Amino acid sequence: MWKYTASLVQDLSPGVKRFIATESLFGIGAGIFSLILNLHLLALGFSEGVIGQITSLGALTVGITSLPASMIVRRVGRKRMLVLGITLACISLIVFGFGTSRGEITVAQIIWSLGVTAVVNSEIQLIFGYCRTKKEETSAYSLLFAIFTLFTGVGTMLGGFLPDLLGGSTTVYQNSFFVAAGCMGLMALLRGLLLPAGEEASREKAAAGAPEKSKSRHAFYFLLMLSVLIFSSGFKYGLVTPFLNVILKFRFDMNDGSISTLLAVCGVFFFIGSIIMPYIVERWGSRRTFIFTFVSNIVITGLMAVTMPAAAFAVLLMLRGTSTTMLDNHIDSESMSAVADEDRNLYAGMRTVSRSIGNTIASYWAGYILAGGHYSLPFLLTTGALLFGFVLYAWFVQGKLDQRLKQKELAATSP
């Protein structure tokens, strides 16, 4: 399998290699931020309910602004949109570091969300634009996410120990925000200098024979079905993932160092899931991979709601890291690959809106659930969201997905 992965890296287009090489900085910055944010807000005196409201506001902002962003990206270009988003993320981390009031934290969250909106509405279309084949698209997405998750683990580990080393005046976490901001700022600079323009990549791909497809009601219905599947993915993410540090802190009485170490180790399992996903898809096919990843996620997440020692929960958390990464990566890469290139900006906006709505509802709800001390309930609700997603996929999505991917492959190989 490792020889297979090495061959994938070797065969990547130059633009894809540059994109993936700079992703490590994004992972480190995001990892530090994801660990310290909730702990910083708790140290400032915010309750779990207020934290849930702020988190859900961020997701809502992404949802509201994503469709306009999908139209703006056509005018400014995918590369410029990506660099703008990373720059906004850098600015937001600085504001988080200096802010102490709810208003200041809310402004920081909105800036962060606008940055996320710009990134998610440009990055996958941009890296796919550098790809020459459907296989390279799958490989590029998996390797990009693998690097992100691996270095998110590094950032999470740093987030657990930097506060004690660097400290701060508002809380012990303050200066760690500035380290994360430095990672984002350097990444924006490198991508601005190193990445080819997305428009150039698209023209090169079109010159190589990539087909153009006109929009139709049928195509829009297909995008809508995919967006509903993404909604369930966003809902199950928002119930647990943003609050894992809070759950570990209060359900198992872990300290910050133990939390960061466990989440960093989980990052390695995210990395494993990303690396093996294209290998599994090539061996098993799309349909069997979907079924396996859905079922494994349902079983593991359901078990995590059961009362158990911290060590057993940690093992399940690591296993869930691999299976949920495989599932999410497979959904995102297969759906984006099935969409015609000229529809990808629109789909990126629809996908982000759907994911953000699901995330907003779940995060807002989870904040109050955790405030009530119900640290197992989010896992039961996540299991229900996974079951809904599996039924939706099996009854409505997979057949259309197979049909669209076959049509694209035939169009690409026809003279």
VMD Tcl script that draws the C-alpha trace (Angstrom):
set ca {
  {0.00 0.00 0.00}
  {2.86 2.40 0.79}
  {4.37 1.74 -2.65}
  {0.94 2.54 -4.07}
  {0.83 5.82 -2.13}
  {4.37 6.74 -3.21}
  {3.41 6.18 -6.85}
  {0.39 8.45 -6.39}
  {2.58 11.27 -5.09}
  {5.10 10.81 -7.88}
  {2.43 11.05 -10.58}
  {0.79 14.22 -9.26}
  {0.72 17.40 -11.34}
  {3.12 20.21 -10.25}
  {0.29 22.45 -9.06}
  {-1.14 19.64 -6.91}
  {2.26 18.97 -5.33}
  {2.70 22.65 -4.40}
  {-0.82 22.80 -2.99}
  {-0.30 19.73 -0.81}
  {3.19 20.79 0.31}
  {1.87 24.03 1.83}
  {-1.11 22.37 3.56}
  {1.00 21.50 6.62}
  {0.91 25.12 7.82}
  {-2.87 25.19 7.57}
  {-3.07 21.99 9.62}
  {-0.80 23.29 12.38}
  {-2.67 26.57 12.68}
  {-6.09 24.91 12.61}
  {-4.98 22.28 15.14}
  {-3.80 24.87 17.66}
  {-6.99 26.89 17.17}
  {-9.37 23.93 17.46}
  {-7.90 22.84 20.79}
  {-7.49 26.17 22.56}
  {-10.61 28.06 21.45}
  {-13.19 26.42 23.73}
  {-10.70 26.26 26.61}
  {-9.88 29.95 26.10}
  {-13.56 30.87 26.14}
  {-14.15 28.81 29.28}
  {-11.21 30.59 30.93}
  {-12.75 33.95 29.95}
  {-15.91 32.92 31.83}
  {-18.20 31.93 28.96}
  {-20.62 29.05 29.62}
  {-20.96 25.95 27.42}
  {-24.29 27.30 26.18}
  {-22.73 30.60 25.06}
  {-19.85 28.71 23.43}
  {-22.42 26.65 21.51}
  {-24.14 29.85 20.36}
  {-20.86 31.36 19.16}
  {-19.92 28.12 17.37}
  {-23.31 27.88 15.70}
  {-23.11 31.55 14.67}
  {-19.86 30.75 12.89}
  {-21.43 27.86 11.02}
  {-24.47 30.00 10.18}
  {-22.21 32.75 8.79}
  {-20.51 30.22 6.53}
  {-23.91 29.02 5.34}
  {-25.30 32.48 4.62}
  {-22.23 33.69 2.73}
  {-21.38 30.55 0.75}
  {-23.72 31.02 -2.21}
  {-22.62 34.65 -2.73}
  {-19.02 33.44 -2.39}
  {-19.58 30.84 -5.12}
  {-20.52 33.69 -7.45}
  {-17.70 35.98 -6.33}
  {-15.10 33.28 -6.97}
  {-16.02 33.36 -10.66}
  {-15.01 37.01 -10.82}
  {-11.91 37.06 -8.62}
  {-10.61 33.58 -9.43}
  {-10.16 30.48 -7.29}
  {-6.55 31.17 -6.29}
  {-7.22 34.76 -5.17}
  {-10.28 33.59 -3.23}
  {-8.22 30.93 -1.47}
  {-5.44 33.34 -0.47}
  {-8.04 35.88 0.74}
  {-9.67 33.23 2.91}
  {-6.38 32.20 4.54}
  {-5.55 35.87 5.19}
  {-8.91 36.40 6.90}
  {-8.26 33.34 9.06}
  {-4.94 34.88 10.11}
  {-6.64 38.17 11.04}
  {-9.37 36.38 13.02}
  {-6.81 34.51 15.14}
  {-5.19 37.82 16.09}
  {-8.60 39.22 17.09}
  {-9.33 36.07 19.13}
  {-6.03 36.59 20.95}
  {-6.79 40.17 21.96}
  {-10.57 39.86 22.47}
  {-12.14 39.34 25.89}
  {-15.78 40.43 25.57}
  {-18.54 38.48 23.86}
  {-18.78 41.14 21.16}
  {-15.06 40.92 20.33}
  {-15.12 37.13 20.28}
  {-18.20 37.22 18.04}
  {-16.42 39.54 15.58}
  {-13.42 37.20 15.56}
  {-15.70 34.22 14.92}
  {-17.41 35.99 12.02}
  {-14.05 36.91 10.43}
  {-12.90 33.30 10.85}
  {-16.12 32.07 9.26}
  {-15.73 34.42 6.30}
  {-12.23 33.08 5.82}
  {-13.50 29.50 5.96}
  {-16.20 30.41 3.42}
  {-13.60 31.73 1.00}
  {-11.39 28.66 1.46}
  {-14.07 25.97 1.11}
  {-15.57 27.66 -1.94}
  {-12.25 27.65 -3.79}
  {-9.76 25.04 -2.59}
  {-11.22 21.79 -3.97}
  {-12.18 23.32 -7.32}
  {-8.68 24.81 -7.52}
  {-6.77 21.61 -6.75}
  {-9.10 19.58 -9.00}
  {-8.38 22.12 -11.74}
  {-4.71 21.16 -11.53}
  {-5.57 17.45 -11.94}
  {-5.46 15.68 -15.30}
  {-7.68 12.65 -14.55}
  {-10.48 11.46 -12.26}
  {-8.00 9.16 -10.50}
  {-5.70 12.09 -9.80}
  {-8.63 14.06 -8.37}
  {-9.33 11.29 -5.85}
  {-5.64 10.96 -5.00}
  {-5.16 14.73 -4.68}
  {-8.12 15.12 -2.33}
  {-7.06 12.21 -0.14}
  {-3.43 13.29 0.10}
  {-4.41 16.91 0.77}
  {-6.67 15.86 3.62}
  {-4.04 13.40 4.87}
  {-1.45 16.16 5.21}
  {-4.04 18.46 6.79}
  {-5.10 15.91 9.40}
  {-1.53 14.80 10.17}
  {-0.40 18.35 10.85}
  {-3.66 19.19 12.59}
  {-2.54 16.53 15.05}
  {0.81 18.30 15.37}
  {-1.01 21.58 15.95}
  {-3.32 19.97 18.50}
  {-0.31 18.63 20.38}
  {1.27 22.09 20.33}
  {-2.03 23.58 21.49}
  {-1.85 21.47 24.63}
  {1.65 22.58 25.62}
  {2.19 26.05 24.12}
  {-0.12 27.78 26.64}
  {2.11 26.73 29.55}
  {5.21 27.81 27.63}
  {3.96 31.10 26.19}
  {1.13 32.12 28.51}
  {-0.75 35.37 27.90}
  {-2.31 38.36 29.62}
  {-6.01 37.67 28.95}
  {-5.80 33.90 29.49}
  {-2.98 31.38 29.40}
  {-4.03 30.56 25.81}
  {-3.63 34.08 24.36}
  {-0.17 33.87 22.79}
  {-0.93 30.49 21.26}
  {-3.46 32.23 19.01}
  {-0.63 34.38 17.63}
  {1.44 31.29 16.78}
  {-1.54 29.90 14.85}
  {-1.94 33.28 13.12}
  {1.71 33.17 12.05}
  {1.17 29.76 10.41}
  {-1.82 31.10 8.47}
  {-0.02 34.25 7.38}
  {2.99 32.30 6.09}
  {0.71 29.89 4.26}
  {-1.15 32.74 2.52}
  {2.19 34.17 1.35}
  {3.51 30.84 0.05}
  {0.33 29.91 -1.80}
  {0.11 33.35 -3.32}
  {3.64 32.98 -4.68}
  {3.81 29.28 -5.56}
  {0.41 28.18 -6.86}
  {-0.53 28.51 -10.55}
  {-3.67 30.52 -11.22}
  {-6.85 28.43 -11.19}
  {-8.05 29.93 -14.48}
  {-4.82 28.84 -16.20}
  {-5.22 25.33 -14.85}
  {-8.81 25.15 -16.08}
  {-7.80 26.33 -19.56}
  {-5.02 23.73 -19.70}
  {-7.45 21.03 -18.65}
  {-10.00 22.13 -21.24}
  {-7.29 22.13 -23.91}
  {-6.45 18.55 -22.96}
  {-9.99 17.50 -23.84}
  {-12.04 17.93 -20.65}
  {-15.71 18.00 -21.62}
  {-18.03 20.96 -21.14}
  {-21.61 20.28 -19.97}
  {-24.49 22.64 -19.99}
  {-26.60 23.18 -16.90}
  {-30.03 21.60 -16.78}
  {-32.82 20.98 -14.34}
  {-31.65 17.38 -14.05}
  {-28.11 18.54 -13.19}
  {-29.42 20.94 -10.54}
  {-31.54 18.14 -9.01}
  {-28.40 16.01 -8.80}
  {-26.54 18.83 -7.01}
  {-29.48 19.20 -4.64}
  {-29.43 15.50 -3.72}
  {-25.71 15.66 -3.02}
  {-26.25 18.74 -0.86}
  {-28.80 16.91 1.32}
  {-26.25 14.15 1.89}
  {-23.71 16.81 2.87}
  {-26.29 18.30 5.30}
  {-26.33 15.04 7.27}
  {-22.53 15.05 7.26}
  {-22.45 18.58 8.66}
  {-25.04 17.72 11.30}
  {-23.10 14.72 12.61}
  {-19.89 16.80 12.63}
  {-21.42 19.66 14.61}
  {-22.79 17.44 17.38}
  {-19.44 16.08 18.55}
  {-16.27 17.29 16.83}
  {-16.23 20.98 17.93}
  {-16.79 19.90 21.54}
  {-14.51 16.87 21.89}
  {-12.13 18.79 24.17}
  {-15.05 19.81 26.41}
  {-16.43 16.23 26.45}
  {-13.03 14.78 27.36}
  {-12.48 17.44 30.03}
  {-15.76 16.92 31.86}
  {-16.82 13.34 31.00}
  {-13.42 11.85 31.88}
  {-11.82 14.66 33.94}
  {-8.80 14.94 31.61}
  {-6.30 17.80 31.82}
  {-5.29 19.93 28.83}
  {-2.08 18.00 28.17}
  {-3.87 14.64 28.12}
  {-6.61 16.03 25.86}
  {-4.13 17.45 23.36}
  {-2.10 14.23 23.34}
  {-5.17 12.07 22.68}
  {-6.49 14.36 19.96}
  {-3.04 14.52 18.38}
  {-2.87 10.71 18.29}
  {-6.34 10.73 16.73}
  {-4.88 13.02 14.07}
  {-2.57 10.16 13.07}
  {-5.62 7.95 12.58}
  {-7.24 10.70 10.48}
  {-4.06 10.65 8.41}
  {-4.25 6.86 8.02}
  {-7.86 7.09 6.90}
  {-6.97 9.69 4.28}
  {-3.99 7.74 2.97}
  {-5.75 4.38 2.62}
  {-9.00 5.77 1.15}
  {-7.91 5.86 -2.54}
  {-6.32 2.43 -2.13}
  {-9.54 0.98 -0.68}
  {-11.67 2.62 -3.38}
  {-9.49 1.18 -6.12}
  {-9.63 -2.30 -4.56}
  {-13.26 -2.38 -3.42}
  {-14.98 0.15 -5.63}
  {-17.04 3.17 -4.64}
  {-20.19 1.33 -3.55}
  {-18.53 -1.18 -1.19}
  {-16.34 1.57 0.30}
  {-19.41 3.69 1.06}
  {-21.21 0.80 2.73}
  {-18.20 -0.20 4.83}
  {-17.46 3.33 6.03}
  {-21.09 4.13 6.85}
  {-21.63 0.90 8.80}
  {-18.34 1.16 10.72}
  {-19.11 4.76 11.68}
  {-22.60 3.84 12.87}
  {-21.33 0.98 15.04}
  {-18.36 2.84 16.54}
  {-20.25 6.07 17.27}
  {-23.11 4.13 18.87}
  {-20.68 2.35 21.18}
  {-19.15 5.68 22.25}
  {-22.45 6.62 23.91}
  {-22.08 3.71 26.34}
  {-20.57 4.27 29.79}
  {-16.96 3.06 29.72}
  {-13.45 3.84 31.03}
  {-11.47 6.63 29.41}
  {-9.01 4.14 27.86}
  {-11.79 2.25 26.03}
  {-13.30 5.52 24.83}
  {-9.89 6.62 23.54}
  {-9.56 3.45 21.47}
  {-13.00 3.97 19.93}
  {-12.17 7.63 19.28}
  {-9.08 6.63 17.31}
  {-10.99 4.00 15.31}
  {-13.71 6.54 14.61}
  {-11.05 8.94 13.38}
  {-10.02 6.55 10.61}
  {-13.53 5.50 9.58}
  {-15.10 8.97 9.65}
  {-12.19 10.42 7.65}
  {-12.63 7.73 5.00}
  {-16.38 8.40 4.84}
  {-16.17 12.19 4.66}
  {-13.31 12.16 2.14}
  {-15.13 9.65 -0.04}
  {-18.35 11.68 -0.03}
  {-16.56 14.94 -0.85}
  {-14.20 13.62 -3.51}
  {-16.71 11.38 -5.31}
  {-19.41 14.05 -5.36}
  {-17.09 16.82 -6.59}
  {-15.65 14.50 -9.25}
  {-19.16 13.65 -10.48}
  {-20.00 17.33 -10.97}
  {-19.07 19.02 -14.27}
  {-16.22 21.55 -13.91}
  {-18.40 24.51 -14.88}
  {-20.90 23.56 -12.13}
  {-18.29 23.09 -9.39}
  {-18.36 26.66 -8.08}
  {-22.16 26.45 -7.71}
  {-21.95 23.03 -6.09}
  {-19.23 24.20 -3.70}
  {-21.57 26.96 -2.53}
  {-24.55 24.60 -2.19}
  {-22.41 22.02 -0.40}
  {-21.08 24.57 2.06}
  {-24.55 25.97 2.75}
  {-25.92 22.49 3.42}
  {-23.00 21.50 5.64}
  {-23.19 24.80 7.52}
  {-26.93 24.53 8.16}
  {-26.46 21.04 9.55}
  {-23.46 22.16 11.57}
  {-25.28 25.25 12.90}
  {-28.29 23.30 14.13}
  {-26.13 20.59 15.67}
  {-23.64 22.96 17.34}
  {-26.37 25.13 18.85}
  {-28.16 22.05 20.16}
  {-24.97 20.39 21.41}
  {-24.01 23.46 23.44}
  {-27.17 23.15 25.53}
  {-26.89 19.36 25.75}
  {-23.38 19.66 27.20}
  {-24.42 22.52 29.49}
  {-26.89 20.04 30.99}
  {-24.10 17.54 31.60}
  {-25.31 15.02 29.00}
  {-21.94 14.01 27.57}
  {-23.10 10.76 25.94}
  {-26.21 12.06 24.17}
  {-24.34 13.77 21.29}
  {-22.99 10.37 20.23}
  {-26.48 8.85 20.14}
  {-27.74 11.74 18.02}
  {-24.70 11.43 15.73}
  {-25.50 7.76 15.25}
  {-29.00 8.75 14.15}
  {-27.58 11.31 11.69}
  {-25.31 8.61 10.22}
  {-28.27 6.25 9.79}
  {-30.20 8.97 7.98}
  {-27.22 9.64 5.71}
  {-26.83 5.96 4.91}
  {-30.49 5.57 3.96}
  {-30.31 8.70 1.80}
  {-27.17 7.45 0.09}
  {-28.53 3.93 -0.52}
  {-31.95 5.00 -1.86}
  {-31.21 8.19 -3.78}
  {-27.56 9.09 -4.24}
  {-25.39 6.11 -5.17}
  {-27.21 5.19 -8.39}
  {-27.04 8.75 -9.68}
  {-23.43 9.03 -8.55}
  {-22.44 5.92 -10.52}
  {-24.32 7.14 -13.58}
  {-22.74 10.61 -13.58}
  {-19.20 9.30 -13.03}
  {-19.58 6.81 -15.89}
  {-20.88 9.58 -18.17}
  {-17.88 11.75 -17.35}
  {-15.44 8.89 -17.96}
  {-17.03 8.06 -21.30}
  {-17.02 11.71 -22.37}
  {-13.36 12.08 -21.40}
  {-12.26 8.99 -23.36}
  {-14.39 9.59 -26.47}
  {-12.61 11.12 -29.50}
}
mol new
graphics top color blue
foreach p $ca { graphics top sphere $p radius 0.5 }
foreach p [lrange $ca 0 end-1] q [lrange $ca 1 end] { graphics top cylinder $p $q radius 0.2 }
display resetview
